[in-house]
Amino acid sequence: MKSRIAAIAVAACFLFVLLAVLMSECVAADAEQVIKITAKKFEYDPNTVTVKKGAPVVLEFTSLDRLHGFSCPGLGIRTDIAPGKVTPLRFVPQKAGTYPFHCDNFCGSGHEGMTGMIIVQE
């Protein structure tokens, strides 16, 4: 009788561990992709970002010098990027394609070249 109880306890522990591993893999699959982007005088770094369609994304912006903007009309996302703080922007891309973005807060001569691309892959 004791050996049967011990066998059941071992099997239950094994199933519990297996279930925990499978659940953690599911949670990791749904985790947000975090991409850090630095804005500074007339550029974003990086200026090309690749994400997956349907996967949650967080763009974490930091400005090194002044107030900048971020606008990606094709994806319907926009934010201001204040110096000295991290500005998160969450979205889930719904359609594959290449989407240009730009600074929409005038930041001086050279502002018009402050652009980049978000590439959404299947």
N, CA, C and O atoms as a GROMACS GRO file, in nm:
protein
  488
    1MET      N    1   0.082  -0.120   0.000
    1MET     CA    2   0.000   0.000   0.000
    1MET      C    3   0.087   0.126   0.000
    1MET      O    4   0.058   0.221  -0.073
    2LYS      N    5   0.193   0.128   0.082
    2LYS     CA    6   0.280   0.246   0.087
    2LYS      C    7   0.350   0.268  -0.046
    2LYS      O    8   0.368   0.382  -0.088
    3SER      N    9   0.390   0.160  -0.112
    3SER     CA   10   0.459   0.176  -0.241
    3SER      C   11   0.364   0.231  -0.348
    3SER      O   12   0.406   0.306  -0.436
    4ARG      N   13   0.238   0.194  -0.340
    4ARG     CA   14   0.139   0.244  -0.435
    4ARG      C   15   0.117   0.394  -0.414
    4ARG      O   16   0.108   0.470  -0.510
    5ILE      N   17   0.109   0.438  -0.291
    5ILE     CA   18   0.092   0.579  -0.258
    5ILE      C   19   0.216   0.657  -0.303
    5ILE      O   20   0.204   0.767  -0.357
    6ALA      N   21   0.333   0.601  -0.281
    6ALA     CA   22   0.457   0.667  -0.324
    6ALA      C   23   0.460   0.680  -0.475
    6ALA      O   24   0.501   0.785  -0.526
    7ALA      N   25   0.420   0.577  -0.547
    7ALA     CA   26   0.419   0.582  -0.694
    7ALA      C   27   0.321   0.688  -0.744
    7ALA      O   28   0.351   0.760  -0.840
    8ILE      N   29   0.206   0.698  -0.680
    8ILE     CA   30   0.108   0.799  -0.719
    8ILE      C   31   0.162   0.939  -0.692
    8ILE      O   32   0.146   1.030  -0.774
    9ALA      N   33   0.228   0.956  -0.577
    9ALA     CA   34   0.287   1.086  -0.543
    9ALA      C   35   0.394   1.126  -0.644
    9ALA      O   36   0.399   1.242  -0.686
   10VAL      N   37   0.480   1.033  -0.683
   10VAL     CA   38   0.584   1.062  -0.782
   10VAL      C   39   0.521   1.098  -0.916
   10VAL      O   40   0.564   1.194  -0.980
   11ALA      N   41   0.420   1.023  -0.958
   11ALA     CA   42   0.353   1.052  -1.085
   11ALA      C   43   0.286   1.190  -1.081
   11ALA      O   44   0.290   1.264  -1.179
   12ALA      N   45   0.224   1.223  -0.967
   12ALA     CA   46   0.158   1.352  -0.955
   12ALA      C   47   0.261   1.465  -0.962
   12ALA      O   48   0.237   1.567  -1.027
   13CYS      N   49   0.376   1.448  -0.897
   13CYS     CA   50   0.482   1.549  -0.903
   13CYS      C   51   0.532   1.566  -1.046
   13CYS      O   52   0.554   1.678  -1.092
   14PHE      N   53   0.550   1.456  -1.116
   14PHE     CA   54   0.596   1.461  -1.254
   14PHE      C   55   0.497   1.537  -1.341
   14PHE      O   56   0.536   1.621  -1.421
   15LEU      N   57   0.368   1.507  -1.326
   15LEU     CA   58   0.265   1.576  -1.405
   15LEU      C   59   0.259   1.724  -1.371
   15LEU      O   60   0.238   1.807  -1.460
   16PHE      N   61   0.277   1.759  -1.245
   16PHE     CA   62   0.276   1.899  -1.204
   16PHE      C   63   0.391   1.975  -1.270
   16PHE      O   64   0.371   2.085  -1.321
   17VAL      N   65   0.511   1.917  -1.268
   17VAL     CA   66   0.628   1.981  -1.329
   17VAL      C   67   0.607   1.994  -1.480
   17VAL      O   68   0.637   2.098  -1.537
   18LEU      N   69   0.557   1.890  -1.544
   18LEU     CA   70   0.531   1.893  -1.688
   18LEU      C   71   0.430   2.003  -1.722
   18LEU      O   72   0.450   2.077  -1.819
   19LEU      N   73   0.325   2.014  -1.645
   19LEU     CA   74   0.224   2.116  -1.668
   19LEU      C   75   0.284   2.256  -1.650
   19LEU      O   76   0.254   2.346  -1.729
   20ALA      N   77   0.367   2.275  -1.549
   20ALA     CA   78   0.430   2.405  -1.525
   20ALA      C   79   0.520   2.444  -1.642
   20ALA      O   80   0.520   2.560  -1.683
   21VAL      N   81   0.596   2.350  -1.696
   21VAL     CA   82   0.684   2.378  -1.810
   21VAL      C   83   0.601   2.416  -1.932
   21VAL      O   84   0.634   2.513  -2.001
   22LEU      N   85   0.495   2.342  -1.960
   22LEU     CA   86   0.411   2.372  -2.076
   22LEU      C   87   0.344   2.508  -2.062
   22LEU      O   88   0.333   2.581  -2.160
   23MET      N   89   0.298   2.543  -1.944
   23MET     CA   90   0.234   2.673  -1.922
   23MET      C   91   0.334   2.786  -1.938
   23MET      O   92   0.300   2.891  -1.993
   24SER      N   93   0.457   2.768  -1.891
   24SER     CA   94   0.556   2.875  -1.906
   24SER      C   95   0.592   2.897  -2.052
   24SER      O   96   0.619   3.010  -2.092
   25GLU      N   97   0.592   2.792  -2.132
   25GLU     CA   98   0.618   2.808  -2.275
   25GLU      C   99   0.506   2.884  -2.343
   25GLU      O  100   0.531   2.964  -2.432
   26CYS      N  101   0.382   2.860  -2.301
   26CYS     CA  102   0.268   2.934  -2.358
   26CYS      C  103   0.276   3.081  -2.321
   26CYS      O  104   0.250   3.167  -2.406
   27VAL      N  105   0.311   3.112  -2.198
   27VAL     CA  106   0.322   3.250  -2.154
   27VAL      C  107   0.435   3.320  -2.231
   27VAL      O  108   0.419   3.434  -2.273
   28ALA      N  109   0.548   3.252  -2.249
   28ALA     CA  110   0.661   3.311  -2.322
   28ALA      C  111   0.622   3.339  -2.467
   28ALA      O  112   0.667   3.438  -2.524
   29ALA      N  113   0.541   3.253  -2.527
   29ALA     CA  114   0.500   3.273  -2.666
   29ALA      C  115   0.414   3.397  -2.681
   29ALA      O  116   0.416   3.461  -2.786
   30ASP      N  117   0.337   3.433  -2.576
   30ASP     CA  118   0.250   3.550  -2.581
   30ASP      C  119   0.317   3.676  -2.529
   30ASP      O  120   0.254   3.782  -2.527
   31ALA      N  121   0.443   3.667  -2.488
   31ALA     CA  122   0.512   3.783  -2.431
   31ALA      C  123   0.532   3.890  -2.538
   31ALA      O  124   0.544   3.861  -2.657
   32GLU      N  125   0.536   4.013  -2.492
   32GLU     CA  126   0.558   4.125  -2.583
   32GLU      C  127   0.704   4.130  -2.629
   32GLU      O  128   0.796   4.101  -2.553
   33GLN      N  129   0.722   4.165  -2.756
   33GLN     CA  130   0.856   4.191  -2.808
   33GLN      C  131   0.889   4.335  -2.772
   33GLN      O  132   0.818   4.428  -2.813
   34VAL      N  133   0.997   4.355  -2.696
   34VAL     CA  134   1.036   4.489  -2.654
   34VAL      C  135   1.153   4.535  -2.740
   34VAL      O  136   1.255   4.467  -2.751
   35ILE      N  137   1.136   4.652  -2.801
   35ILE     CA  138   1.239   4.709  -2.888
   35ILE      C  139   1.273   4.849  -2.837
   35ILE      O  140   1.186   4.935  -2.830
   36LYS      N  141   1.398   4.869  -2.802
   36LYS     CA  142   1.443   4.999  -2.752
   36LYS      C  143   1.486   5.086  -2.871
   36LYS      O  144   1.566   5.043  -2.955
   37ILE      N  145   1.433   5.209  -2.876
   37ILE     CA  146   1.466   5.302  -2.984
   37ILE      C  147   1.510   5.434  -2.920
   37ILE      O  148   1.442   5.489  -2.834
   38THR      N  149   1.626   5.482  -2.964
   38THR     CA  150   1.678   5.610  -2.916
   38THR      C  151   1.651   5.717  -3.022
   38THR      O  152   1.681   5.699  -3.140
   39ALA      N  153   1.595   5.829  -2.976
   39ALA     CA  154   1.574   5.944  -3.065
   39ALA      C  155   1.676   6.050  -3.026
   39ALA      O  156   1.692   6.082  -2.908
   40LYS      N  157   1.743   6.103  -3.127
   40LYS     CA  158   1.836   6.213  -3.104
   40LYS      C  159   1.840   6.298  -3.229
   40LYS      O  160   1.784   6.261  -3.332
   41LYS      N  161   1.904   6.408  -3.221
   41LYS     CA  162   1.907   6.507  -3.328
   41LYS      C  163   1.904   6.443  -3.467
   41LYS      O  164   2.006   6.398  -3.519
   42PHE      N  165   1.785   6.440  -3.524
   42PHE     CA  166   1.759   6.402  -3.663
   42PHE      C  167   1.774   6.254  -3.695
   42PHE      O  168   1.792   6.218  -3.811
   43GLU      N  169   1.768   6.166  -3.592
   43GLU     CA  170   1.772   6.023  -3.623
   43GLU      C  171   1.711   5.938  -3.513
   43GLU      O  172   1.704   5.976  -3.396
   44TYR      N  173   1.665   5.821  -3.556
   44TYR     CA  174   1.623   5.715  -3.465
   44TYR      C  175   1.728   5.605  -3.474
   44TYR      O  176   1.781   5.578  -3.582
   45ASP      N  177   1.757   5.541  -3.361
   45ASP     CA  178   1.850   5.429  -3.360
   45ASP      C  179   1.790   5.315  -3.280
   45ASP      O  180   1.777   5.327  -3.158
   46PRO      N  181   1.752   5.205  -3.345
   46PRO     CA  182   1.763   5.176  -3.488
   46PRO      C  183   1.652   5.248  -3.566
   46PRO      O  184   1.551   5.290  -3.510
   47ASN      N  185   1.675   5.261  -3.696
   47ASN     CA  186   1.573   5.326  -3.779
   47ASN      C  187   1.493   5.225  -3.861
   47ASN      O  188   1.403   5.263  -3.936
   48THR      N  189   1.526   5.096  -3.846
   48THR     CA  190   1.447   4.990  -3.908
   48THR      C  191   1.417   4.886  -3.800
   48THR      O  192   1.507   4.838  -3.731
   49VAL      N  193   1.290   4.852  -3.788
   49VAL     CA  194   1.244   4.758  -3.686
   49VAL      C  195   1.164   4.650  -3.755
   49VAL      O  196   1.080   4.679  -3.840
   50THR      N  197   1.190   4.524  -3.719
   50THR     CA  198   1.117   4.413  -3.777
   50THR      C  199   1.037   4.343  -3.667
   50THR      O  200   1.092   4.306  -3.563
   51VAL      N  201   0.907   4.324  -3.692
   51VAL     CA  202   0.817   4.261  -3.596
   51VAL      C  203   0.733   4.157  -3.669
   51VAL      O  204   0.736   4.148  -3.792
   52LYS      N  205   0.657   4.078  -3.592
   52LYS     CA  206   0.571   3.975  -3.651
   52LYS      C  207   0.425   4.016  -3.643
   52LYS      O  208   0.380   4.072  -3.543
   53LYS      N  209   0.354   3.988  -3.749
   53LYS     CA  210   0.211   4.014  -3.754
   53LYS      C  211   0.140   3.939  -3.642
   53LYS      O  212   0.163   3.820  -3.620
   54GLY      N  213   0.054   4.010  -3.570
   54GLY     CA  214  -0.025   3.949  -3.464
   54GLY      C  215   0.046   3.933  -3.331
   54GLY      O  216  -0.016   3.892  -3.233
   55ALA      N  217   0.175   3.966  -3.325
   55ALA     CA  218   0.251   3.952  -3.200
   55ALA      C  219   0.259   4.087  -3.130
   55ALA      O  220   0.289   4.188  -3.194
   56PRO      N  221   0.232   4.092  -2.998
   56PRO     CA  222   0.239   4.218  -2.925
   56PRO      C  223   0.380   4.276  -2.925
   56PRO      O  224   0.479   4.204  -2.910
   57VAL      N  225   0.388   4.407  -2.942
   57VAL     CA  226   0.515   4.479  -2.950
   57VAL      C  227   0.511   4.597  -2.854
   57VAL      O  228   0.407   4.662  -2.838
   58VAL      N  229   0.625   4.626  -2.790
   58VAL     CA  230   0.641   4.748  -2.713
   58VAL      C  231   0.764   4.819  -2.768
   58VAL      O  232   0.875   4.767  -2.760
   59LEU      N  233   0.743   4.938  -2.822
   59LEU     CA  234   0.856   5.023  -2.860
   59LEU      C  235   0.887   5.109  -2.738
   59LEU      O  236   0.799   5.180  -2.689
   60GLU      N  237   1.011   5.103  -2.689
   60GLU     CA  238   1.052   5.184  -2.574
   60GLU      C  239   1.143   5.295  -2.623
   60GLU      O  240   1.259   5.272  -2.658
   61PHE      N  241   1.089   5.417  -2.626
   61PHE     CA  242   1.162   5.532  -2.679
   61PHE      C  243   1.234   5.607  -2.567
   61PHE      O  244   1.185   5.619  -2.455
   62THR      N  245   1.353   5.658  -2.601
   62THR     CA  246   1.428   5.748  -2.515
   62THR      C  247   1.484   5.858  -2.603
   62THR      O  248   1.542   5.830  -2.708
   63SER      N  249   1.468   5.983  -2.560
   63SER     CA  250   1.527   6.095  -2.632
   63SER      C  251   1.653   6.139  -2.559
   63SER      O  252   1.654   6.153  -2.437
   64LEU      N  253   1.759   6.158  -2.635
   64LEU     CA  254   1.886   6.200  -2.576
   64LEU      C  255   1.904   6.351  -2.570
   64LEU      O  256   1.996   6.399  -2.505
   65ASP      N  257   1.815   6.427  -2.637
   65ASP     CA  258   1.841   6.570  -2.643
   65ASP      C  259   1.721   6.662  -2.624
   65ASP      O  260   1.732   6.761  -2.551
   66ARG      N  261   1.610   6.634  -2.684
   66ARG     CA  262   1.496   6.726  -2.681
   66ARG      C  263   1.368   6.650  -2.707
   66ARG      O  264   1.369   6.528  -2.726
   67LEU      N  265   1.256   6.722  -2.709
   67LEU     CA  266   1.128   6.660  -2.741
   67LEU      C  267   1.126   6.619  -2.888
   67LEU      O  268   1.152   6.700  -2.977
   68HIS      N  269   1.095   6.493  -2.911
   68HIS     CA  270   1.076   6.442  -3.047
   68HIS      C  271   0.937   6.380  -3.053
   68HIS      O  272   0.870   6.363  -2.951
   69GLY      N  273   0.896   6.347  -3.172
   69GLY     CA  274   0.770   6.276  -3.192
   69GLY      C  275   0.797   6.147  -3.267
   69GLY      O  276   0.902   6.130  -3.328
   70PHE      N  277   0.700   6.059  -3.262
   70PHE     CA  278   0.704   5.936  -3.340
   70PHE      C  279   0.566   5.916  -3.398
   70PHE      O  280   0.467   5.911  -3.325
   71SER      N  281   0.560   5.905  -3.530
   71SER     CA  282   0.433   5.884  -3.596
   71SER      C  283   0.449   5.780  -3.706
   71SER      O  284   0.535   5.793  -3.793
   72CYS      N  285   0.366   5.678  -3.699
   72CYS     CA  286   0.362   5.574  -3.803
   72CYS      C  287   0.216   5.562  -3.846
   72CYS      O  288   0.143   5.476  -3.797
   73PRO      N  289   0.173   5.648  -3.940
   73PRO     CA  290   0.032   5.653  -3.978
   73PRO      C  291  -0.022   5.520  -4.030
   73PRO      O  292  -0.138   5.486  -4.005
   74GLY      N  293   0.060   5.444  -4.102
   74GLY     CA  294   0.014   5.318  -4.158
   74GLY      C  295  -0.027   5.216  -4.054
   74GLY      O  296  -0.112   5.131  -4.080
   75LEU      N  297   0.033   5.225  -3.935
   75LEU     CA  298  -0.003   5.135  -3.825
   75LEU      C  299  -0.093   5.205  -3.723
   75LEU      O  300  -0.140   5.142  -3.627
   76GLY      N  301  -0.118   5.335  -3.744
   76GLY     CA  302  -0.206   5.408  -3.654
   76GLY      C  303  -0.149   5.429  -3.514
   76GLY      O  304  -0.222   5.430  -3.415
   77ILE      N  305  -0.015   5.445  -3.506
   77ILE     CA  306   0.048   5.466  -3.375
   77ILE      C  307   0.124   5.598  -3.374
   77ILE      O  308   0.179   5.641  -3.475
   78ARG      N  309   0.127   5.662  -3.255
   78ARG     CA  310   0.192   5.792  -3.240
   78ARG      C  311   0.220   5.819  -3.093
   78ARG      O  312   0.142   5.780  -3.006
   79THR      N  313   0.332   5.887  -3.066
   79THR     CA  314   0.362   5.930  -2.930
   79THR      C  315   0.462   6.046  -2.932
   79THR      O  316   0.530   6.068  -3.032
   80ASP      N  317   0.468   6.119  -2.821
   80ASP     CA  318   0.574   6.217  -2.798
   80ASP      C  319   0.684   6.148  -2.720
   80ASP      O  320   0.658   6.059  -2.638
   81ILE      N  321   0.808   6.188  -2.746
   81ILE     CA  322   0.925   6.130  -2.678
   81ILE      C  323   0.995   6.242  -2.604
   81ILE      O  324   1.065   6.324  -2.663
   82ALA      N  325   0.975   6.245  -2.473
   82ALA     CA  326   1.034   6.350  -2.389
   82ALA      C  327   1.174   6.309  -2.345
   82ALA      O  328   1.200   6.191  -2.319
   83PRO      N  329   1.265   6.405  -2.338
   83PRO     CA  330   1.401   6.372  -2.295
   83PRO      C  331   1.404   6.327  -2.148
   83PRO      O  332   1.327   6.376  -2.065
   84GLY      N  333   1.494   6.232  -2.119
   84GLY     CA  334   1.516   6.190  -1.982
   84GLY      C  335   1.418   6.088  -1.926
   84GLY      O  336   1.422   6.058  -1.807
   85LYS      N  337   1.330   6.035  -2.010
   85LYS     CA  338   1.239   5.932  -1.962
   85LYS      C  339   1.210   5.832  -2.073
   85LYS      O  340   1.224   5.863  -2.191
   86VAL      N  341   1.170   5.713  -2.033
   86VAL     CA  342   1.136   5.608  -2.130
   86VAL      C  343   0.986   5.622  -2.161
   86VAL      O  344   0.903   5.632  -2.071
   87THR      N  345   0.956   5.622  -2.290
   87THR     CA  346   0.817   5.632  -2.336
   87THR      C  347   0.780   5.501  -2.406
   87THR      O  348   0.826   5.476  -2.517
   88PRO      N  349   0.696   5.418  -2.342
   88PRO     CA  350   0.656   5.293  -2.408
   88PRO      C  351   0.538   5.316  -2.502
   88PRO      O  352   0.450   5.397  -2.475
   89LEU      N  353   0.538   5.243  -2.612
   89LEU     CA  354   0.427   5.248  -2.708
   89LEU      C  355   0.393   5.104  -2.745
   89LEU      O  356   0.472   5.036  -2.812
   90ARG      N  357   0.276   5.059  -2.702
   90ARG     CA  358   0.234   4.920  -2.725
   90ARG      C  359   0.140   4.913  -2.845
   90ARG      O  360   0.055   5.000  -2.866
   91PHE      N  361   0.158   4.807  -2.925
   91PHE     CA  362   0.067   4.783  -3.037
   91PHE      C  363   0.080   4.638  -3.081
   91PHE      O  364   0.176   4.570  -3.046
   92VAL      N  365  -0.018   4.593  -3.158
   92VAL     CA  366  -0.016   4.460  -3.218
   92VAL      C  367  -0.040   4.480  -3.367
   92VAL      O  368  -0.150   4.515  -3.408
   93PRO      N  369   0.064   4.459  -3.449
   93PRO     CA  370   0.047   4.478  -3.594
   93PRO      C  371  -0.047   4.373  -3.652
   93PRO      O  372  -0.031   4.253  -3.627
   94GLN      N  373  -0.144   4.418  -3.729
   94GLN     CA  374  -0.246   4.328  -3.783
   94GLN      C  375  -0.226   4.292  -3.930
   94GLN      O  376  -0.291   4.200  -3.981
   95LYS      N  377  -0.137   4.363  -3.999
   95LYS     CA  378  -0.121   4.341  -4.143
   95LYS      C  379   0.027   4.346  -4.179
   95LYS      O  380   0.098   4.439  -4.140
   96ALA      N  381   0.074   4.246  -4.253
   96ALA     CA  382   0.213   4.243  -4.298
   96ALA      C  383   0.238   4.357  -4.396
   96ALA      O  384   0.148   4.398  -4.470
   97GLY      N  385   0.361   4.408  -4.396
   97GLY     CA  386   0.397   4.516  -4.487
   97GLY      C  387   0.511   4.598  -4.432
   97GLY      O  388   0.567   4.568  -4.327
   98THR      N  389   0.544   4.704  -4.505
   98THR     CA  390   0.649   4.797  -4.464
   98THR      C  391   0.584   4.932  -4.439
   98THR      O  392   0.514   4.987  -4.524
   99TYR      N  393   0.607   4.984  -4.318
   99TYR     CA  394   0.540   5.106  -4.274
   99TYR      C  395   0.642   5.213  -4.237
   99TYR      O  396   0.719   5.194  -4.142
  100PRO      N  397   0.644   5.324  -4.309
  100PRO     CA  398   0.738   5.432  -4.275
  100PRO      C  399   0.692   5.504  -4.148
  100PRO      O  400   0.572   5.517  -4.121
  101PHE      N  401   0.790   5.552  -4.071
  101PHE     CA  402   0.760   5.638  -3.957
  101PHE      C  403   0.848   5.761  -3.963
  101PHE      O  404   0.949   5.764  -4.034
  102HIS      N  405   0.810   5.865  -3.887
  102HIS     CA  406   0.885   5.991  -3.888
  102HIS      C  407   0.864   6.067  -3.758
  102HIS      O  408   0.771   6.040  -3.682
  103CYS      N  409   0.952   6.163  -3.735
  103CYS     CA  410   0.936   6.255  -3.623
  103CYS      C  411   0.834   6.360  -3.665
  103CYS      O  412   0.847   6.422  -3.770
  104ASP      N  413   0.733   6.380  -3.581
  104ASP     CA  414   0.632   6.480  -3.615
  104ASP      C  415   0.633   6.600  -3.520
  104ASP      O  416   0.536   6.675  -3.514
  105ASN      N  417   0.741   6.616  -3.445
  105ASN     CA  418   0.764   6.738  -3.366
  105ASN      C  419   0.889   6.803  -3.424
  105ASN      O  420   0.997   6.745  -3.420
  106PHE      N  421   0.873   6.923  -3.477
  106PHE     CA  422   0.987   6.989  -3.541
  106PHE      C  423   1.103   6.999  -3.442
  106PHE      O  424   1.088   7.051  -3.331
  107CYS      N  425   1.220   6.949  -3.485
  107CYS     CA  426   1.336   6.942  -3.394
  107CYS      C  427   1.458   7.013  -3.453
  107CYS      O  428   1.570   6.991  -3.406
  108GLY      N  429   1.438   7.096  -3.553
  108GLY     CA  430   1.548   7.174  -3.607
  108GLY      C  431   1.579   7.139  -3.752
  108GLY      O  432   1.514   7.054  -3.812
  109SER      N  433   1.679   7.207  -3.806
  109SER     CA  434   1.723   7.183  -3.943
  109SER      C  435   1.774   7.040  -3.953
  109SER      O  436   1.866   7.002  -3.880
  110GLY      N  437   1.717   6.962  -4.043
  110GLY     CA  438   1.750   6.821  -4.054
  110GLY      C  439   1.635   6.733  -4.008
  110GLY      O  440   1.639   6.611  -4.023
  111HIS      N  441   1.534   6.795  -3.951
  111HIS     CA  442   1.416   6.724  -3.899
  111HIS      C  443   1.351   6.634  -4.004
  111HIS      O  444   1.308   6.523  -3.973
  112GLU      N  445   1.345   6.681  -4.128
  112GLU     CA  446   1.276   6.606  -4.234
  112GLU      C  447   1.342   6.470  -4.263
  112GLU      O  448   1.279   6.383  -4.322
  113GLY      N  449   1.467   6.453  -4.222
  113GLY     CA  450   1.536   6.326  -4.244
  113GLY      C  451   1.523   6.228  -4.129
  113GLY      O  452   1.579   6.119  -4.133
  114MET      N  453   1.448   6.267  -4.026
  114MET     CA  454   1.432   6.181  -3.909
  114MET      C  455   1.318   6.083  -3.937
  114MET      O  456   1.203   6.105  -3.901
  115THR      N  457   1.355   5.974  -4.003
  115THR     CA  458   1.257   5.876  -4.050
  115THR      C  459   1.306   5.734  -4.024
  115THR      O  460   1.420   5.713  -3.981
  116GLY      N  461   1.219   5.639  -4.050
  116GLY     CA  462   1.255   5.498  -4.038
  116GLY      C  463   1.144   5.410  -4.092
  116GLY      O  464   1.048   5.459  -4.152
  117MET      N  465   1.158   5.279  -4.070
  117MET     CA  466   1.061   5.181  -4.122
  117MET      C  467   1.033   5.076  -4.017
  117MET      O  468   1.122   5.033  -3.943
  118ILE      N  469   0.906   5.035  -4.011
  118ILE     CA  470   0.868   4.917  -3.936
  118ILE      C  471   0.828   4.813  -4.039
  118ILE      O  472   0.740   4.836  -4.122
  119ILE      N  473   0.894   4.698  -4.033
  119ILE     CA  474   0.864   4.588  -4.124
  119ILE      C  475   0.785   4.483  -4.046
  119ILE      O  476   0.834   4.429  -3.947
  120VAL      N  477   0.663   4.456  -4.091
  120VAL     CA  478   0.578   4.356  -4.027
  120VAL      C  479   0.580   4.231  -4.115
  120VAL      O  480   0.537   4.234  -4.230
  121GLN      N  481   0.631   4.122  -4.058
  121GLN     CA  482   0.642   3.996  -4.132
  121GLN      C  483   0.528   3.902  -4.092
  121GLN      O  484   0.474   3.911  -3.981
  122GLU      N  485   0.493   3.813  -4.183
  122GLU     CA  486   0.391   3.710  -4.155
  122GLU      C  487   0.432   3.621  -4.042
  122GLU      O  488   0.358   3.530  -4.006
   0.00000   0.00000   0.00000
